[in-house]
Amino acid sequence: MKTTRDITVTVNGSAYEAAVEPRLLLADFLRHTLGLTGTHVGCEHGVCGACTVLVDGDSARSCLILAVQADGRSIETVESLGRIGRMNELQESFHEHHALQCGFCTPGMLMTATDLLRKYPLATDDDIRKGISGNLCRCTGYQHIVKAIRAVVGKTGAAR
């Protein structure tokens, strides 16, 4: 009896094929199989948002998705946004506005914000707060995170 399933996924623009156990979580596949440790695992119940990635352009909790469910799909992780020395506009804004402290929630927050910025005008701070409400942060009080996202909206003037 075969105990693994073959999957093909595109992660951050690169195609991967792997044989995975049917019960392997997408978060664990990303971290342990592909070595993309930017996706953090917090609550493992989909509550905290630390493991948020984009699946086919929509934010999703990678701790609630099995790797086999990602077969044939496109996934973006925080590693797709930028690198030290070449951060993207949102990462730069988080840095400039001190929108992180311990940093544990930051990857999920960045991916959620990326999704929001692509899809919604975020006309008010309330819109931003509602958009990020599914991501828990115990350090910042969210004010600096809202400022960082607002600054990017202010530069673009609309959803991107």
ZILIN-V924091 format. One record per backbone hydrogen bond with DSSP energy under -1.0 kcal/mol. NH is the residue of the N-H (numbers start at 1). CO is the residue of the C=O. If there is no record, write none. Layout:
<<NH,CO> <NH,CO>>
This chain:
<<5,20> <7,18> <9,16> <10,73> <11,14> <12,75> <14,11> <16,9> <18,7> <20,5> <24,21> <26,65> <27,62> <29,25> <30,26> <31,27> <32,28> <34,29> <36,30> <37,35> <40,50> <52,49> <53,60> <54,76> <55,58> <56,74> <58,55> <60,53> <62,51> <64,61> <67,24> <69,66> <70,67> <72,8> <73,70> <75,10> <76,54> <80,77> <81,78> <83,86> <86,83> <92,88> <93,89> <94,90> <95,91> <96,92> <97,93> <98,95> <99,94> <109,105> <110,106> <111,107> <112,108> <113,109> <114,110> <115,111> <116,112> <117,113> <118,114> <119,115> <120,116> <128,124> <129,125> <130,126> <131,127> <132,128> <135,132> <136,48> <146,142> <147,143> <148,144> <149,145> <150,146> <151,147> <152,148> <153,149> <154,150> <155,151> <156,152> <157,153> <160,117>>
